[in-house]
């Protein structure tokens, strides 16, 4: 290296890696949403859980019955140097039915509705832009009903729900296919 390059590197200092970022999505059963995001390069970890709601530390049984105000969700920790929030939004859109606001696939109720939970103004802006782009492209006959809301609180689900698709592959695949998720996603997105 020349002295100029070395001097420049000394003045700039060590390159800093970006801090991991967090995104939160709800697209029906958190097991299925987790599987989709676990495949994305740059996703560091995923945590199934419950967003917002009225109870502190709710159980799966409480949330799945409905009435607590929580939404089954997935929190995604990602490296913004390797995957952008826009890319995560794209993955999310293609892994749920945005025309169904009453739940997803065989899971019905407010606790299974699709939501993009934003953590800051930039995420909110990008989420709204992505939804508006989808609405303007009109790929569906029905309206897009996916909500965009601020994340107030997130509670991790019980340990048995984390990485369910990996720990219980046969049960998971049976649930996913009998619930109709792959067939409906193929119908919507091709």
N, C-alpha and C positions, 0 to 999 in steps of 0.2 A: 504494500500500500504506500501511496505517496504521503508525504508529510501533510499535504493539504487535506487529504481524506481523513487522516488520523486526527488532525486538528478539528475538523468538522464533526467527527464522531465524538470527540471529547466535549465540544461545545453543546451538542445535542443531548448527550447523556444516553443512558441505556434506554432502549425502546421498551415502553410499558405495554404489557398485554391489557386488553380491555377487561374490565370487571365483568364477571358473569351477570347476566340479566335474567329477569323472571317474567314470564307471561302466564296467563291463566285463561283456560278455555273450558266451556261446557258444551258437550255434544252428545248427550245421552249417557249411556253406561260409561263410567270412567275407565273400565278395563279396556274397552275398545279404543277410546281416545288415547289412552296410554300406549297401546300397541302401535298406533299410527305415528306418534311422536318419537317413540323409542327408535324408530328406523331412520330418523333424520340426522345426518351428519352435522355436528355442531351442538346437538342437544346433549347436555352434560348429565342431566338427571330429570326424572319425572316423578311426581307424587300425586297419587289419587287422593281426593278429599272432598270437602264440602265448602262452598263459597257462600259468604254472607249469612243470612238467616238470623233467627231470634235466640237460639240456644248456644251457650258456650260448650265447646267440645261435644257435639252431637254424635250419636252412634249411627251406624249404618241402618239399623232397624228403625230408628226415629226418622231419619231423613227419607228412607224409601217409602215409608207410610204416607209422607206428605204432611203439610201443615206447619212445618218448622221454618219455612222460608229459605232453607238452604237449597243449593243446586249442586248435584254431583258434578265435580269439576276435576280438572287436571292442572297442576302447577308444573310449568316447564322451566327449568333452569338451562340457559343456553349461553354459548360463547358468541357474542356479536361479531367477532372477527371471522367466524366460520359460517354463521347462518344469521340472516337478518330477521327482524321482526316481520317484515313483509313476506318473507318466505314462510315463516311460521303461520301467518294468516292464510296463505295459499294452501298449506297442508290442512289447516283447520277447515276451510271451506269445502275441500274435497273429501272430507271424512265425516260429514254430517249432512242431514237434509235441511237446508236453510228455509224450506217452504213449510216446515212443520213446527209451529210454535207451542204445540201442546204436549211435547215430549219428543222422543226419537225412537223410531222403529217400534218395537213391541213395548218399550218402556214409556208409560204415559204419566202425565202429571207435571206440575210446575217444577218439581225437583229434577226433571230430566230435560227441561227446555234448553234450546241452544243459546249460549251467551258468550260474547267476548268480554271478559272482565279486564278493563284496562288499569294499569298501575300508575300512569302519568299522562300528561296532556299529549305527548308525542304518540304514545300507544293509542290514545283515544282518536287522534287525528288520522293516524294510519288505518285504524279499524274502520272508521267512518268512510274514508276514501275507498277502502277495499270493498265495503258493502255497496257504496254508490256506484263503483265501477261494475260490480256484478249486476246491480239493478239496471244500469244503462245498457249492458250487453243483453239483458233479457233472455238468459238461457233456459228459463223455466216458464211454464204457463201460469203458475201461481206466484203470488207475492213472496218476497224474501222476508222472513219473520225473525231471523236471528237478532237478538237484542245486543246492545253494546252498553255496558254498565260499569260504574267504578267498582273496583274490588275493595270491600270494606274489611273483610277478614277471611282467612282461609284456615280450615282445620284439616290436618292430614287424616285420612281414613285409617281404620285399623290395619295392623300389619298384614292380616290375611288378604287384604285387597290390593296391596302393593305388588306390582309385577305379576299380577294374577295370570296373565296370558303366558308367562314363562313358567310359573310354578305349577299350573294346572292346565296344560295345553289341550288335553282332550275335552275336559269340561268347558273350557273357554271357547274352543272352536264349535262345539255343539250349541252353546248358548248363542254365539255370534250368528251362526247360520240359521238356527231356528227362529231367531229374532228378526231375521230378514235384512240385516244391515248390508251384507255384500250385494245382494240382489238390487236393493234400492239405490245404493251408491252407483252401481253399474248403470242403472236406468237413468239416474240424474247426470252423471259425469262421463259415462262411456268408458 
